[in-house]
């Protein structure tokens, strides 16, 4: 099985990356193939609402000069998607929002390509606003027919300087438990994938 983590932080080796790696570790121990992709700090433009993805239906965004399509193809091959973002004015980073809008739109346009996959979000925060960031990322999962595993608390870790979250023992325990929950849930999803209800087309009653 495959899990991909998308890092919306521009800080290489920062707190968001640390949290994502803590989630991936139990999955790797369980034999999953994992990957970590950083989109933060890179050129990922927002959706321009051209709706070409609905017209072409080729699992691609028409804007093909950034890393969105390459990243999306890896997501489509994965069984679990883990999104991670720092907290910027109580919301996700600009790159993470662009990813959510464009990848989400392409997947909906192509018949619900994320449906049935596992989705989890993690947030790095200095002090406040993390629950809104968490909520923003979870909205992608909820509107896409994905399965969101619970854990022992909201999936957030506190810190400002790189490695500060390493001092947040509760956060790291939660991330490890989240990884184990994804691994467990993955076995259930695979066994029952054939019976998953089909996603209705946009606008269907």
N, C-alpha and C positions, 0 to 999 in steps of 0.2 A: 504494500500500500504506500501511497505517496502523500506527503504533507508539504505545503509551501507556505512560508511566512513572508509577508510583505512588510518591509520596514519603511515607514513614512518619515523617519527622522533624517535630517541632513548630517547628523553627527555620526561618523563612522566609529564604532566601538562605544557608542553612548548608552544611556540607560534603557532606551527602547530596545536596542539590539540585545542587551543583556537579558531583558525579560523574555524576548522571543526565543533566545537560545535556551533559556530555562524551560520553556514549554516544549521545545523540540527534543531536548535530551531524553525524556522518557519514551518518546516515540521512536527515537533511534535505538534505544535499548530494546524496544518491542519489535525491532526488525523493520520498521518503516524506512522508506527512502525519503530524506528530507532535504529541503533547500531553503536558503534565506536570500531574498532579493531586496536590496535597498533602492527605493525610488526617491527618498528624501534627498533634496539638494540637486536633483537631476531635472532635466527639462521634460516635464509632463504637463502638457497644456490641458485646460478644461474642456468639457463638452461644449460644442457649438450648436447643438440641437438641430443638426441638418437632417437627421433621421435616415441617412443613407444606409445605416445598419439594418433598418427595417426593409429597405428596398433590396439590398444586395444579399442579405442573409448568408454571409460567408464567415461568420465568427470573427470578423475583423472590424475595427474602427477605420473609417475612411482616412483619418489623419494618421499617416504612416511614417512620420519623421521623428518619432520619439520611441521610447521603450514600452509603450502601453501594449501594443499587439504581441510583442515577444513575451511579455510578462503574462498577458492574458492566456496565451496558448499553454504556458506552463500551469496556470491555474486550472484550465480545463482538463488537463491530464491528471490533476491531483484529486485525492479523495477528501482532503481537508485543507481549508484555507484559514490561515491565522493572520489577522491584520494587527499591526502595531503602530501607534502614533504617539508623539509627544503632545503636550497640551499647549496649544497656542490660542490665547484669549478664549479659553474654555471650549476649544473645538480642535478638530484634527488639523494637521499640517495641510498646506495648499496642495502638495503633491498627492497626499492620501485622498483628499476630496476629489481631485481630478480623476484618480484611479477609480474611486467608487462610482462617480457619475458616468464615466465612459465605459468601464468594464461592465458595470451593472446594466447600462442601456444596451450594449451589444448582446449580453446574455439573455436579456428579456426579449430582444428583437429576434433572437434565434431559437425561440421556443422554450426558454427557461433553462439555459445551459448550466446554471449553478444549482438547480433543484436537486435535492437529495444529498448534496455534499455537506460536510461538516464545516461550520464556520465559528471562529472564536476571535475575540478582540482583546488586546492588552494595551494598557496606557501607562506612560511615564508622566509623572506630574510633580511639579515642585511643591505645590500646596493645595490649590483648589481648582475645580473645573473638570476633574477627570471623569465624573459620571456622564457629563454631556458628551465628551469625546467617545467614551465607551458606547453610548447610545447611538451616536452618529454612525459608527462602524457597524453596530448590530442592525441598524435599519437596512443595510444592504442584504444581510442574511435573511431578515424577516420578509422582505418584499420579494426575495428570490426563491423562496421555498426551501431554504437551507435548514439544517438542524444545529441548534446552538446548545452545547453542553454546559452544564453548570459546574461550579467549583465551590470552594469554601468561603469565598468573598468576592467582591467586585475585582476584576482582573487588573489591578493597578499597583504601581510601585512608586514610592516617594524618593525624590532626589533631584538635584540640580546638576552638580558636577558629574562627569563620567564616573561610573562605578559607585555612585551614591546609593543606588538601589541595592547594591550588594549588602548594605547595612540593614536593609528592610527584610528581616527574616520572615515575617508573615507573608510578604509579597512573594518571596522566592518559594516558600512552601506552597502557596496557592498556585504559582505557575507550574510547579512540578506536578501537583494534583491535577491541574487542568490538562497537562500533557497525557497523564494516565487515563483521564476520562475520555479524551479524544481517541486514544488507542483502543479502549474498551468499546466505545460507541462505534468505532470503525468496523469492528467485527460484526456488530449487530446490523449495521447499515448494509454491508456487503451481502449478508445472508438474506436480506429482505428487499434488495434493490429492485428485483423484478416486479414486486407487488406495489411499488410506490405509485401513488396517484399521479396522473399526467397533469402538467401545468396547463391551465386554460390559456388561450390566446388573449392578448391584451384587448380589453373591451368586451370580452365574452361575459354573458350573464351567468 
